[in-house]
Amino acid sequence: MGTSAHLPQLAVAPGASPPEARPPLLLRRLLASGVISTEDYDGLKTDDRQSVDRTSTDDTLLAALIRTNLLTEFQATRVLTGQLHGLVLGNYRLLDLIGTGSMGVMYRAEHRQLRTTVAVKVLQPSPEINPRTLARFFLESRAVGRLKHPNIVAAIDAGEEPTRGPDSPPLPYFVMEYLPGVDLERAAAAVPLSVEFACQIGHQIADALIEAHRLGLIHRDIKPSNVLVMPDGTAKLLDFGLTRLPGEERITRTGAQLGTVGYMAPEQARNAHTVDSRADVFGLGCTLFYALTGQAPFADAMAPFGPPPSARALRATVPADLDAVLSKMMAADPEQRYATAEAVMRALVSFLSPHAIGLTAAAAPSFPSASQVGLPLTTHTSPGRVLIVDDQQDIRRLCRVALGAEGLECDDVGNGPDAVALAGSHAYDLVLLDVDLPGFSGEEVLRQLRQRPPMQNLKVVMFSGAASGDELSRLMLAGADDFLTKPFSVIQLRARVKTALRLKESQDRSDVLNRKLLTVNAELEQAVEARDSELIRARNGLVLALAKLVEHRSAETGKHLLRLQRYCRVLAEAAATVPAYTTTIDANFIRVLEDASPLHDIGKAALPDHILNKPGPFEPGERILMQSHTSIGADTLHEVARQHPFATGFLHVAIDIARSHHERWDGTGYPDRLAGEGIPLVARLVAIADVYDALRSRRVYKPGLSHHTTVLTMTDGSPGHFDPSLLDVFLRVASQFDRVFRDAGE
């Protein structure tokens, strides 16, 4: 697309002779350079195509290209003024001018192949551009690339368009997500924002700064024009061109002024290289002042060195408490300001409603509700109850507001004895527990909760602002499920809470399934006097019935379980002829392997639907939850085997399969990272059968592969995955696998 190898021809009516004229030279240049998409040009209606091809001058051609939407007015103006170089930067086609920033010009653009809209920042040629400036530009792109936060613009790509001659210098650029919305400067210029909405914006940007400061990045240019407000109320922090970066002293002139007058902290005006996070707190205070009043707080360069102005004096509806918060944020002496962005967040919480703070995570998945899959798979129907234990009231309020916006029911206490008493009298799913508490410590609360659990599978997440890594590790060994280091962001809090609650729900599901298995096995035990064959048939029927509970809930369809059993028999019978396995694999081994193999994914019955049937790639937390099905299934079967020893042999085979069929020969699998012959033989056999069927089968998120491609993928494309000796056996009987798949069908 868009290369000189594919030059367009004139549209010709059926039966007519093609005209001798070719498209205008300028049009061919635009197509060859990629400024115009060949795909779009070829897709024009016949009349439009002819009107473009038959233009006689460049002016009329550009007008026709605009009319047919092949060019934007911005592109046409650049072409008309001879600025063709730079309209295409690598894989990106510039479409329109967005604005200028501290370190370049911002454009709306699209990816030439994916046709997705992005924002591209370009360092335009200038006599002022020098190696220091270029180094800062690329350091900015790296800084943004390190930041992964919902309130910070996301980096996508970076590069440099090479020179095209003396009049076309190289153009460094980097690519970011394109965000619809309006910057805060324009949003509040005509009518100041409501108090709650302004505080919501400030709260989100403070959350973004926590992440930037955690990585050692000081923005140094927090101002209204660098805050984008999106239609759903989400705020995004933009333009990291003046960010203080590690090693910047080597690339920035001493004494260079960095910042925007009226929003720049006094200490930054004196020396921009020595500022810390409090300089960004100052800029955020000025920005919030503007959002509330529509006016910049400081009119001249000397004003920030004096006392901060009062927003309440300009707008009587600004609460006195909020005015005091602003004054502290904009204090001339950094020692008088809030020390961290996290402290600012906590100060702003009291001016937000749960609904307002919830907008910052509008796209986050809600907590999964437990659904029924032929049996009740949850022990409670509440949306989730959380007990917050911390001696600092502002932290308790921050947690209540953030988690309340997610639909969780929250209670809070400020000391150890009250925490134990409340946890013992209410059915909480999760306790957020500070390490340092009055009365007695958080560690003592944890000990009592674990000695006398008030609820099955209760989760405990610890807080600490001073505990060492060794101390936190010791708390994990003492029974804590996770921990958060203060200061923490709302995003971090929500992520840890969601992960803990999802794990609890999985364990609750597993417990119910376990009880169901025990009940059914008890019924079978009562009929033990029946013939062995009848008992085995009943057991096998139960195995298939339980395994199909998972199959019916997941993306797997049809006869997967039946095929898996047949693959296992074919592979095991062939492996029995290999000297290394002749004494291990006999008829009984093969029969038990075949009967137990359908239980390989039984632990998935405990997984939430949104994990089990997710069509796309998993997030890290989701991947961990999905992988837990191996240990959940094994633990469930182990409990059955413990209470019903009459079926121990069969169940131990099923346990090995359920737990270890995702282990890899090279030790990189899960859940135990077993390697080589440390992986049970039955699990190694099932792994080959299961992967083969998964690759052959269609899913909503992928097509099925051919037999030939599947075999190549498993043998040549998966080094270290399978037992090499069993893989050799698989190659000998691969044609039988194909026959099983074809005969059973999908």
NORTAFEN-V652887 format. One record per pair of residues at least 12 apart in sequence whose C-alpha atoms are under 7 Angstrom apart, sorted by the first residue. I is the first residue (numbers start at 0). J is the second residue. D is the distance in whole Angstrom. If there is no record, write none. Layout:
BEGIN
i,j,d
I,J,D
I,J,D
END
This chain:
BEGIN
i,j,d
0,36,7
0,37,6
0,38,7
1,30,5
1,31,5
1,32,6
1,33,4
1,35,7
1,36,5
1,37,5
2,30,7
2,31,4
2,32,6
2,33,7
3,31,4
6,27,7
8,21,7
8,22,7
9,21,7
9,22,7
9,52,7
10,45,6
10,48,7
10,49,7
22,52,5
23,52,6
33,87,7
34,86,6
34,87,6
34,92,6
35,69,6
35,70,7
39,69,7
47,67,7
51,63,6
51,64,7
61,75,6
71,94,6
73,94,7
73,95,5
74,94,6
84,167,6
88,160,5
89,160,6
90,110,6
90,111,6
91,108,6
91,109,6
91,110,5
91,111,6
92,108,5
92,109,5
92,110,6
92,111,6
93,106,6
93,107,6
93,108,4
93,109,7
94,107,6
94,108,5
95,107,5
95,108,7
100,238,7
101,240,6
101,241,7
102,122,7
102,136,7
102,240,5
103,120,6
103,121,5
103,122,5
103,123,6
104,120,5
104,121,5
104,122,7
104,123,7
105,118,7
105,119,6
105,120,4
105,121,6
106,118,6
106,119,5
106,120,6
107,119,6
116,177,6
117,174,7
117,175,6
117,176,5
117,177,4
118,174,6
118,175,5
118,176,6
118,177,5
119,172,7
119,173,6
119,174,4
119,175,6
120,172,5
120,173,5
120,174,6
121,170,7
121,171,6
121,172,4
121,173,7
122,170,6
122,171,6
122,172,6
123,170,7
124,168,7
131,250,5
131,251,6
134,250,7
135,250,7
136,240,7
139,239,6
139,240,6
140,173,6
143,239,7
146,211,7
148,207,7
150,203,6
150,204,7
150,207,5
150,234,6
150,235,4
150,236,6
151,207,6
151,235,5
151,236,5
151,237,7
152,175,7
152,176,7
152,235,6
152,236,6
152,237,6
153,175,6
153,176,6
154,174,6
154,175,4
154,176,7
155,174,5
155,175,5
155,176,7
156,173,6
156,174,5
157,172,6
157,173,4
157,174,6
158,171,6
158,172,6
158,173,6
159,171,4
159,172,6
179,229,6
180,227,6
180,228,5
180,229,4
180,230,6
181,227,6
181,228,5
181,229,7
182,223,7
182,224,5
182,225,7
182,226,5
182,227,4
182,228,6
183,223,5
183,224,6
183,226,6
183,227,6
183,228,6
184,223,5
184,224,5
187,290,5
187,293,5
188,293,5
190,293,7
191,290,6
191,291,5
191,292,5
191,293,5
192,290,6
192,291,6
193,291,7
194,291,7
194,317,7
195,350,6
195,351,6
197,287,7
197,290,6
197,291,6
198,347,6
198,350,7
198,351,7
199,351,7
199,355,6
199,356,7
200,234,6
201,287,6
202,344,5
202,347,6
203,234,6
203,359,7
204,234,7
204,236,6
205,340,5
205,341,7
205,343,7
205,344,6
206,341,7
206,344,7
206,488,6
208,340,6
209,340,6
209,341,6
209,488,7
212,276,7
216,242,6
216,243,6
216,244,6
217,242,5
217,243,5
217,275,7
217,276,6
217,279,7
218,239,6
218,241,6
218,242,4
218,243,6
218,279,6
219,241,6
219,242,6
219,243,7
219,258,6
219,278,7
219,279,6
220,241,6
220,258,5
220,259,6
221,279,6
221,282,5
221,283,6
222,262,6
222,282,6
222,283,7
222,286,5
223,286,5
225,237,5
225,238,6
232,358,7
233,358,7
233,359,6
241,257,7
254,270,7
256,268,7
256,271,7
257,271,6
260,300,6
261,295,7
261,296,7
261,297,5
261,298,6
261,299,6
261,300,6
262,282,5
262,285,6
263,282,6
264,278,5
264,281,6
264,282,7
264,303,7
265,303,6
265,304,6
265,331,6
276,339,6
277,333,6
277,336,7
277,338,6
277,339,6
280,328,6
280,340,6
281,328,5
281,329,5
284,325,6
284,328,5
284,329,6
285,329,7
288,310,6
292,310,7
292,313,7
292,314,6
296,308,6
303,331,6
304,331,5
305,331,6
306,330,7
306,331,7
307,326,6
307,329,6
307,330,6
309,322,6
310,322,6
341,486,6
345,393,6
345,394,7
345,397,6
348,397,6
353,400,5
353,401,7
353,403,6
353,404,5
354,404,6
356,401,6
356,404,7
357,401,7
357,404,5
357,405,7
365,405,7
367,607,6
372,548,7
376,508,5
376,511,6
377,507,6
377,508,6
378,507,6
382,406,7
382,407,6
383,407,5
383,408,6
383,428,6
384,407,6
384,408,5
384,409,6
384,427,5
384,428,5
384,429,7
385,408,6
385,409,5
385,410,6
385,427,6
385,428,6
385,429,5
385,430,6
386,409,6
386,410,5
386,411,6
386,427,7
386,429,6
386,430,5
386,431,6
387,410,6
387,411,4
387,412,6
387,430,6
387,431,5
387,432,6
388,411,6
388,412,5
388,413,6
388,414,7
388,418,6
388,431,6
388,432,5
388,433,6
389,412,7
389,413,5
389,414,7
389,432,7
389,433,5
389,436,7
390,413,4
390,414,6
390,436,6
395,411,7
401,489,7
402,493,7
414,436,5
414,437,5
414,438,6
415,436,6
415,437,6
415,438,5
415,439,5
415,440,6
415,441,6
415,444,6
416,438,6
416,439,7
419,444,6
422,453,7
423,453,5
426,454,6
428,457,5
428,458,6
429,457,6
429,458,5
429,459,6
430,458,6
430,459,5
430,460,6
431,459,6
431,460,5
431,461,6
432,459,7
432,460,6
432,461,5
432,462,6
433,461,6
433,462,4
433,463,6
434,461,7
434,462,6
434,463,6
449,478,7
456,503,6
456,506,7
458,480,6
458,499,6
458,503,7
459,479,5
459,480,5
459,481,7
460,479,6
460,480,6
460,481,5
460,482,5
461,479,7
461,481,6
461,482,4
461,483,6
462,482,6
462,483,5
462,484,6
462,485,7
463,483,7
463,484,5
463,485,6
464,484,6
464,485,4
464,486,7
498,620,7
502,624,7
505,605,5
505,606,5
506,605,7
508,605,5
509,605,5
509,631,7
509,635,7
513,635,5
517,639,6
539,594,6
542,597,7
542,598,7
543,597,6
546,597,6
546,598,6
546,601,6
549,601,7
549,603,6
549,604,5
553,611,6
553,612,6
554,612,6
554,698,6
557,745,5
558,743,7
558,745,6
560,597,6
562,739,6
562,740,7
562,743,7
563,688,6
563,689,6
564,593,5
564,596,6
565,739,7
566,688,6
566,736,6
567,593,6
567,684,7
567,685,6
567,688,6
568,589,6
568,593,6
570,729,6
571,589,6
573,728,7
574,725,7
574,728,6
591,649,6
592,681,7
595,652,7
595,653,5
596,653,7
596,656,7
596,685,7
598,653,6
598,657,6
599,656,6
599,657,4
600,632,7
600,657,6
601,632,5
602,628,4
602,629,6
602,631,5
602,632,4
603,628,5
610,625,7
614,699,7
614,700,5
615,700,7
629,657,6
629,658,5
629,670,7
630,658,5
630,670,7
632,657,6
632,658,7
633,654,5
633,657,5
633,658,5
636,650,7
636,654,6
637,654,7
655,679,6
655,682,6
656,681,6
656,682,5
659,678,7
659,682,6
660,682,5
660,683,6
660,685,6
660,686,5
661,686,7
662,678,7
663,719,7
663,720,5
663,721,6
664,719,6
664,720,5
664,721,5
664,722,6
665,719,5
665,720,6
683,722,7
691,709,7
694,709,6
695,709,7
706,737,6
END
